[in-house]
Structures are given as structure tokens and as C-alpha cells.
Amino acid sequence: MEHQAAREVSGTVPEGAARLTPWQLRAAFAARLSTMYGREVPAYTTLVDVSREVNEDVLRERGADAERLGAIGRVTAERHGAIRVGTPAELAQVGRVFGALGMRPVGFYDLREAAASAVPVVSTAFRPVDGVELARNPFRVFTSLLTPADPRFFDADLRARLERFLGERELFPAELLALADRAEAEQGLPGGDAERFLELAVGAFELSPEPVDRAWYETLERVSAVAADIGGVRSTHINHLTPRVLDIDELYRRMTDRGVRMIDAIQGPPKWDGPDVLLRQTSFRALDEPRAMRQPDGSVVPGALRVRFGEVEARGIALSRRGRALYDELLARLDAEGAGGAARGGAAAQGATAAQADQAPAPATRADRARALWPDHFPDTEHALAARGLAHFTYHVVPDRPRDGRTPPPDLPGLLREGWVRADPIVYEDFLPRSAAGIFQSNLDGSGTRKDGEAGAAYDSDWLSGAVGRDVLDPFALYEGQQERSLGRVAEELRLDRVEVPPPA
């Protein structure tokens, strides 16, 4: 079912269609957005083509194992997009548009704290949350909100000017919002209204031809290129679209061979011999795009901005809270080792001769150090991840287990060890703030300005829920619920009171 349901959709509303459900609207919207973005950023079409080629090659090489984390139909059709807005009111309107598509806000990401450069945004991701809906079409949109109240980036005068500018613009026409509300309330739209909704929704994220006020844009750009992209223009636009690939390292190599300039690294966990977990991402570098610029004297001249890029992702298994804590701990260790290595390297360089420096081995990259560190801390099998409670799985009774006179044990490790149940990995559907910030930073021309001596404005998940007017869901709770429901079914089928899951060690 998943393979067929997640097939690529043309984006065309079938002639005479009586009604489109939210998932059909979502699939058509994603397809149209991809077509539109391909016209605006041709290198994105290259990225999609190479992703498809890599996926087909991996499927031929690995067979059924390649579909362990999703049928090829879903993986090839899968996309996520990214947009940026400036005010809570705009974010609430985004929530209405995506609510019509069956997408809910999941996760709170503070990119201000994850980035070394100035990235003054907090974010969430709108996506389907039901397993059937994800299988039908898993489109998601990473949505960032500017934080003008944070004094580390914006002084009182610039904040006032920025909020006034943002308050005067309209990103989404009233007709679109009315259709969105109706689609969410009625769980779909009839054919003609569906066509109009899709036309308006895709149009809202097209790159506007309206001239950009150069002086105002450059004022914000001195603070942050991300702030300028959000608050320096009178519209929003799709910032990037991201296909999913089964071998991101191979895709990186093929894109580079085609002469496409990629960012320096693949973000997220390292490539290693164990199970893929969480999310790995990379992108091609943002390209100069022609934009009309309005000069201080009112004249309009040709110009260019460099803010949009093409991202690609490879998804792994969703880690549990304990597994995620371990992942974050390993990142912190890599940071500490990197800082120590840089300090030692600098000291050694001061005392080395030129000949010695030429003969010295190249320092290990962060990716090399991560690959060396991971096997000592992460289990190298899915079974061990499940038994140690480091990752999330759905559990299923093995129907053809040989009879050996045993009764099923009540604990999950025992059920796995004795072959009573199998564990199917739950795919990580969400994002990593540090990886997102790394992608943002790698596509910026400068680091911007940031006053680290000041206390930052407080934003959290509860605040964001109030801003969007919808509960921002906890991704861990979603994975936990999915796993617990499967264990409940196992207990019922094996006639156990419950399946005992060992507490974290």
C-alpha cells in the first residue's frame, strides 16, 4: 500500500474530480511546488534527477534491504520544503494553509542557539503525523520565524523599523486563507475550489518580481542574511526543496562530478557500518539570482541576491529520548576534541619549520573523528538499538516462529532474543536544529553580527504554540505513541498482560 500510495503525483486536479481530500491536496501542492521551484532554480532539477538515479542504483544493488526505511515509491516522491516568515500573525496564516493539507506543527527548533553565526529564527515543521497519511504523502515544510525581540541581533530602533515593515505586508491573500479554513473544516475541497486553492497556495511561495529596497535589505543583511531574506522583502518564497536519497555520500560525489558546487560537509550523523539514524543533509551552494533593486533615489536597477539553495536528505531510524541524548553527547565530545585539536595545532605550527609542516599528516576531519567515535557508543545492529531502548520501532509477532515448547517471556529483550517478535524501524520524520543551522551557515556569505553578552529573548515550544494558534507537537511523544501501540498489539496477540520495556540504563 505504501509503495503505491506514495507515488509521485502530477499536481493536476483530475478533470471532473468531485472532491480532493487533504492528502490529495498535499500531494498536488508538493508536486506543483517542485515544478515551480525547478523553473526558478534549475540546479534543483539536476538534484532531483541525480537523487532518482542514485535511488534506482541503490535499489538494484541492495534489493529489498534498500527499502528497509521506506518503499522506493515513497522515498522517490518524498520532499520537504523550507520557508521563512516574519511575524506570529504570518506564522498563524501558514498554519491555516498547511492545516488544509493535513499538516500539523511538530517540534521546536531554536536555530539561534544552534548556529555559530547570526541566524535569528526559531522554527517548527508542518507535516502529517498519522502513519497512513505519511505513507500516502510525507511532504513536510520546515518553517522559520524571525525573532525581532532578541536584543542580541536587533537594537530597539531596528526592531521597531523591522516590525513596522513586517506589519505592513500581506503574504497570503484573504481568498487563500478562506479556502484553507474551509478545506480544513470540511476535510477537503470540491474540484474547482481545490484548483483555485492550489493555484493561490503555490503562488504565495513564488519568487516575487517586485523590486527590493537595496538600502533596507543591506541594513538587515549586516545583522544576518537570514534576517534580510525574511524581513527585507515584501513577500515570502520557497527557500529550498529537498528530495530524499538512499545514499547521500554517493549523491554528493555525483553532484560534484557534474560541476555543481556543494557545501563543505554532510550534516548529521557520520557514515558508518551501523544502522542509519536520524537525518543526514547536504546541499548545493546558494546561487546568485537576478533581482530588481530599488536605489535610494527611487531608480530600479538589475541586481542579484544569493539566498536559495538545493538541499538533499537521507533519513534513518528515529532515536528515543535516551538515544538522542547520547547523540548530543557525542556531538559535544566532537566539539571539545575539535577545539582542543585546533589549539594544539596552532601551538605546534608556531614551533614547526616549513619542512616539518609540509611533512606533517593532515589533521583528521570532523567526519573522520565521528566515524572513529561512533562504534564505541552506538550499537551496530538494529536489534541492539531496540534492546537498549535507544531507538523507536514498531513490534510485530512473528507468525511462523518454530514451536519449541517455550512460552513467550514478558520482557521486550527476551521476546526479541527468542524470536517471538520482529522490530521494524520507525523512520525519523523530523529535523536536527544543529544540522539545519549548519546548512543555513554554509550558504551565507558572512556571519552577521551578534551581541553574545546580552541575554536572548525567551522563545520556547509553548510560546510558538501560541504564535501559530495550534499545539506544537512533541516528536518524541509521537514516536513513543507509535511504538507503545504496537507493543499493545503484541501483548494482546501473545496473551501477555503487558510487554515490559526495560528502563534506560
Disulfide bonds with the S-S distance in Angstrom:
none
